[in-house]
Structures are given as structure tokens and as C-alpha cells.
Amino acid sequence: MSGPPSGADVPDGLRRGLGVTDAVVIGLGAMIGAGIFAVLAPAAKVAGSGLLPGLALAAVVAYCNATSSARLAARYPASGGTYVYGRERLGDFWGYLAGWAFVVGKTASCAAMALTVGLYAWPDHAHSVAVAAVVAVTAVDYAGVRKSALVTRVVVAGVLAVLAAVVVAALTSEQADATRLGVGADVTAVGVLQAAGLLFFAFAGYARIATLGEEVRDPARTIPRAVPIALGTALLVYTAVAVSVLAVLGPQRLADTTTPLSDAVRAVGAGWLAPVVRTGAAVAALGSLLALILGVSRTTLAMARDRHFPRALAAVHPRFAVPHRAELAVGAVVAVLAATADLRGAIGFSSFGVLVYYAIANASALTLGRTEGRPPRGVPVIGVLGCLLLAFALPAGSVVSGVAVLAAGGAFYGLRRGITS
């Protein structure tokens, strides 16, 4: 089994213009985004004082997924991520299922990010703002991945500055109390697992690096370097923010708020920072949305090339070298969801789909040989088990809807194979 060439541009393919820094920034743009502004409160609601153990568990699973994905992406440097890896290592159906799980799960993520823009920027008209954000971001992505990387770099820098201000204001205040970080009697194993599954929503952005494999220079070197740098940076940031907010608000107040970072700065007497936090959250969500639409459109491109989706979606723009029809189609679907969806429901559904996607990635990595860059055996094994455990520990509504959508995708695959055979 062999992947496409890993050097220069491939015929009818995308342009290889991204280096290590660009790849890291795109991954960070998807991770250091609205997740940290939106997911802490629902995670605290299910975990209570077990929020930090939930974050640690999510980080372990994310590390296994990132390691497996990086090794596979270096071996198969094509657009599509685990759709390609599953197809090449496990068979056509598993590749298709991974691609389907990714597209539907990350489309829900896109809607969640767009809604976060609306909720922070103009709460009374959140859905209208969300749709406008989708249109604007799709236009930027359409202009080319290098322009997207440049915009994402600016967004990441701004968001990191806002988060640093929140952490410093919280941890240097008299209201910060280290005893609020302790694990109390309210913690349950199910609560920690559910929190880890929800927090995984914020970690999963490193997949953008792998799904852009056809647009990265020297992918065998670039991707394995970029993924751990992006993931490690995100983990440090998430830990600092979670600790500072918990130390100020405590798990109960954190669980009851919808704007935890804004509440934290108000609680320490830095109310002047609240508008900055709101702006930072909106900008972060835009950055995540930018990177997410990049990733979903590239997987759509790969599946369209194999006729799992309409072949027209495989077109690459002759000037901008992007899958322009796939980007427009994804943008249209996300705009509809952003006009109608619920934020917390979108997060849970997205987490289920993406965890299934990474379970298949880890299973694919298990089949790599020594000469193919196989990771240590324990990494993909823990990754598979961790992904499935977190997926089915999510709130029941997320699990039921996720299973139903995956089953519908599987039925469509079977019907299509029956018609074409």
C-alpha cells in the first residue's frame, strides 16, 4: 500500500505551500479557539470538581490520537485524513465510515463555532451573526490555504494574548483559592468520562494538520513535527485557563455560567477585561471556524474523488488551488445549521462523531509496520479504547443521535455498493 507522492504538487491535486509554522498555526487555530470559551462550563456541570481529571484524560486520548494521526499522515500525505488511512489500512468501508463521521461531526463543530461568534458578538441576534460569519470565513478559505494560514496566525496571536490576560488577572487576585482545585466527594467516574468527552471537542483541532496533508511541504517531516507542537501548546493553554477559572469561581459557579471567562475577570475586579474577553471569544471562534471548514472541505474532496460524494465536489480551482465546490457546499450546510442549531447539542454530537473518527485512526495505526513509522503499540491501543469509552460515555442524547447518523451513513454505503455492484 502506498500513498501519493510526498514532494511537490501532484497532478490534479492541491498546492504544497505550508511549512511547519503554518501547519502548527492552523492546528492551533482550530484548538485555541472557541472550545476553551464554550466547553468549560458544560464539562464542569457533569464532572463537578473532577474537571481537571477530565481534562487530563482528554489530553491522554488526544495525545494517542495525535501520534497515530501524525505517523499515518507522514505515510499517506493526501487530503482526507483518516478517511484515507482507514481506506488504505482497514478497507474501503472503514475509510468511508471515518470520513462520514468526520464530515458530519465537524460540520456540527462548524455550526457550534459560528454560534459562539454570534453569542459573544451580538447575543440578541446570535443566529444571524453566525450565518454571516460562515459566509465570511468561507470566502477567506476560497481565496486559498496560504491566505487562510495568514489570517489564522493573526487570530491565534490575538486570542493567546486575551487568554494570557485572563490567567494573569485571575491567578494574581486575592479571590484565587487553590483549595477550589481539589477533587471532592461529588466526583464520579461517569462524570469525569463525560467531561473528558466534552473537553475532547476543544482538543480535536490537530486533525486539521493531517487533513491538509496534500498542501504541506515535505509532509513526512512537517506533519510529525507540527502535530505534537500544536497539541502540546494547546494543552498548556487549556490547563492554565482551566486552573485560573476554577481557582476563582470554583466548580459550582463555573457549572452555572455560560460565560466563564467573563465571569472570572468580573469576580476578580477586572471588569474592564470582560469586553476584551467577549471580543477574544468571537475572534477565537472565527479562527476555529476558518480551520474547521478547511478540514471538512478537504475530507469532502477526498471522498468525492472516490465517488462517495458527488464527483463535482472533487473540483480544484485552477487559480486558487482549493477544492472550491467542496468549500461552498460545506459552507452552505454549516450556514443552515448555524441558523437553526443549539450550541451544547452541537458540541456533544460533534464529540461523538470525531471520537469514532479517531478510533478508526488508531486502529489504522495498529497495522503499520516497523518500516512504516509505526508508533509504540500501546499508543494506538489506548487510543482506540479511550475514544470508544469517551464516545459512549457522552450524554445519552449525543450518543443516540451520533449512532443514528453513523448508521444512516453505513446504510447509504451499503445501498450505493449494492447499486454499483
N, C-alpha and C positions, 0 to 999 in steps of 0.2 A: 504494500500500500504506500502510495507516495502522494504528497501534496503538490500544489502548484509551485512554480519557481519562486524562490525567495529573494531574488535580486531586484532587478529593475521592474518597470511596469510590465504587466502581462497583456497579451493581445486581448482586446475587448474587455479589459479589466480596469481597475481604478489606479490612480496615480500614487506612487510611493513617495510621499513628501514629508512624512512625520518622523522626527528623531526621538530620542529618549525623553527629552524635556517636554516635547509636545505631547507624547503619549502619557507621561505622568500627569500633565496638566489636565488632559481630557478625562483621565480616570478620577483625579481629584475633583474636577468639575461635577462629575456625577455623584461622588461621595460626599464631599464637603459642600453639601447643598442643603436643600430644604429638609432632608431627613433629620438632621440634628435639631432643627427648629420645630419639627412636627411630630417626631416619634417618641420623644422622651416621656411625654405625659401619658399616652396610651400604654407604654411599656411599664411605667410606674403604677398605673391603675391595676394591671394584672399581677405585677411582681411585688408591689409594696417596697419594703426595704431590701428586697432582693434584686433591685435594678442593676446594681454594679455586677453581681454574679451573672446576671442575664447578659450584660454587655460583654463580659469575659467569655462566656460560652459562645456568643455570636461571633466574637473575634477568632476563636479557635476554629470554628467551622469555616469562617471566611478565609482564614489562612490556608486551610486544606484545599478549599475550592480554588483559591488564587494560585497555589503552587501547581495543582493539577492543570488548571487552565493555561498557565504560562508555559508549561512543558509541551502541552498539546498545540498551543498556538505557534510555538517555535517549529514544531514538526509540520503543521498544516497552516501556513501563513496566508489564509484566504478569508474573505469576508464570510461571516456566518457564525463564527464561534463554535459552540458545542453542537450546533446543527451539523457542521462539517465533521467534527470529531466523532460524534455518535454514529454518523453515517459510515465513516471510514473504518472505525474500530469495532462497532457493535452491529451494524447492519442498517439498512435503509429506514426501517420503521423507527428505531431508537433515535436516529438523527432527526427524522421528521417530528417525533414527539418532543424532543428537546427544542427544536425550532418553534413549534407550535406553543409550547409552554412559555418560551421566552417572549415571543411576539405578543401573546395575549397578556402575560404578566407585566411586561414592561410597557405595554400600551396603557394599562391601568396605572403604572407608575407615572407615566407622562401626564395623565389626567390629574393625578394627585399633586404633581409639581405645579401644574398650571393653576389648580385650585388654591394652592398655597400662595402663589403670587397674588391671586385675587383677594384672599382672606386678609393678607397683610397690607396690600396696597390700597384696597378700597372695599372693606367688608360688606357694605350695603349692596355692592354690585359685583360680588366675587365671581359669579359665573361669566358675566360679560367680559370682565378683565381677563379671566382665564382663557377665553376664546381668543381675545386679541393677542395675548401672549403667545399662544400656539401659532397664530398666523405670522407674527414677527419672527419667532425662532425658526420656523420652517423656511422663511425667506433667507435667513442667515445661513442655515445649513445648505440651502440650494446653491448658494454662491461658492461653495467649495469647502473642503475639510480644513484647509490651511486657515481660511478666514474664521472658521468655527473655533479652531485651536487658539487663534489670537484673541478672539472675544472671550473665550473661556479663561485664558490666562489673566485677563483684566478682572473678570468676575471672581476667580479664586483669590487673587490678591486682596480684593476689597472685602470679601467675606471673612478671610482669615484675620484681617485687621479688626473687624467687628467682633468676632468671637474672642480674640485676644483681649479686647477692651472689656467684654463681659466677664471673662475669667479673672482678670486683674481686679476689677471693681468688686466682684463677689468675694474672692479669697482674701483681700486686704481689708475687708469691712469687719466691724465688730459683730455683725449678725451671723457671720460664718461660724458654724459649730461642727467640729469634727465628729461629735457623737451621733449626728444625724446620718453619718455614712455607715454605721454599723448595721449588721443583719439582725433583725428582731424576730419575735415569735410569730409574726404574721406571714413569714415566708413559707411557700410550699413549692415542691418540685415542679408541679404543673405550672404555677405562676412564673417561675424562673424560665421554664421552657417556652412558655408563651411570649414572655418578654424578649427572649433571645430571638424567637422567630420574627417578632415585630421589628426589633432592632436590626435584624439582618437586612431589612429593607434599606437602611441607610448605608450599609457596607457594600452592597452588591454592585456599585459603580465601576469596580475594576474590570468588569466584563467588557466595558466599552473599549478597553485597550485590545482585548483579544478579538472582539468582533470587527475591529478596524485593521485586522492583520494584513489585508491586501493594500493598505495605504501607509504602512510603516516601512521605513528603510531598514534593511538588514534585520528582518524580524526574528531570526534565530538568536540574535544578540540583544536586540532592543526590547522585545516583549518580556523575556525573563528578568531583565533589569528593571523595567518600568513598573511591572505589577507589584512586586514587594515594596518598592519605594512609595508608590501611591497608597497601598494598603497600610503600611506602617505609619505614614504621615496622618492618614485619616484616623487610625486608632489612637494616636497620641492626642489629636484634637478632640475626638469624642470623649475620651477619658477625662481630659481637663475640663471640658464643658459640663459633663455629667456630674463630676465631683463638685464643681463650684456651685451648680444649681441645687444639687442635693444638700450641700452644706448650708445653704441659705434658706431654702424652702422646706426641706425635709420631704420624705416620700409622700405623705398625705396631701400636703399643699401642692406638690408637683403633680400628683394624680388628678387633682381637681381643676387644674388650669388648662386653658387652650393655648396660652402664650407664655410658656415657662421662662424663656429668657427675658422677655419684657418684664414679667412679674419679679424676677430675681433682681434686676437692676433697680426697680422701684423699691423693693424691700430693703435695699442697702442705701437708699437715699440718693441714688444716681438716676433720678427720673429723666434727666436730660438725655440719657442714653437710650431711653425707650424708643423715640422716633428713629434713632440710628439703627437699633435692632430691627425694627419693622422694615426699614429700607434694606438692611442687610439680608433679612429673610426673603424679601421679594426678589432681590438680585440673586441670592443663592438658588432660589427655586428656578429662576430663569436659566442659570448656569447648568443646573441639573437637567432641565428640560432640553436644553441645547444638546447636551451629551447623550441623553436618552434617545432622542429622535434619531441621532446619528446611528446608535447601535441597533435600534429596531429596524430602521430602513436598510441597514446592511444585511441583517439576517433575512429580511424580506427579499432582498436582492438575491441572496444565495438560494433561497427556497424557490424563487421564481425561475432561476436558471435551471433548476431540476424539475420544473413544471408542477410543483406542489401548490404554487400560487400562479395566477395568470402570467404568461410569459412576457406580457407587455411591461410588467414591473421590473424586469431584468435590464431595462434600457439604461445606458450610461450616457450622461450629457456630453456631447462632443467638445464643448468648450470648458465646462466646469469640472468634468471628470467625476461626477457624483451620480448615484442612482436616483435621478430626479423624479421619475414617476413613482418609485417606491416612497421617496420622501414626501411627495404630495399626497399619496394615498394614506400614509401613516398620519400625516398632519391633519387630514380631513377626519379620520376616525377619532383621533385624540380631541379634536375640536368639538365633535359631537358629545363625547364622554365628558369633557370639561364643562359643557353646558348643562349636564344632567346628573353627574355622579356625586357621591358622598365621599368626603376625604378619608375618613377612617376605614370605610368599607373598601376603598380602593387600595389602601395600604395593605390590609390583610390579604386580599385577593392576589395582589402583586407578589407578596412574600411567598405564598403557596406556589405560584407558577414558577418563580425564579428558583426556589429551593428544589423543585423537581428537575429543573434545567441543570442545576449544579450536581445533583445526584447522578445524572447521566454523564456529566463531565468527569466526575471522579471514577465512575465505572469504566469510562473510556480510557482514563489514565492507567487503570489497573492492567490494561492489555499491552501497554508499551514495553518494549524490550530494553535490555541494558544499553544497547547501541542507539536507542531512540530517545534517550534522555528521561528514562523512567524515574519518577520520584520515589523516595523511600516508601515501601509497601504500606506502612501504617498510615501515611498521609491520605491516599485516596480511600482506604478502608474507613478511617474515621470520618472522612468527608461524606461518603455515601450514607453511612449510618446516621451521622449528625444531621444531614439535610433531611432525610426521611423523618427522623424523630421530631425535628423542629417543625416541619411542614404539617404533620398530623397532630401536633400539639397546639396549633393555632386555634383561635376561637372557631366554634363549630360552623358558623355561617361562612367563614372563609374557606374551610375545608370542603364543605358541601358544594359551594359554588365552584371551587377550584377543580374538584373531582368531576363535576358535571361538564365543565368546559373542556377538560382534557379528554373525557370520554367522547364528547362530541367531535373533537379533533381526530381521535382514533377511529371513530365510525366513518368520518369523511375520508380518511386514508384508506380504510378497507373498501369503501364504496368506489373510490377512484381506481384502486388496484383491480377491483372486480370488473369495472367497465373497460379498462385498458388492456386487460389480460386476454 
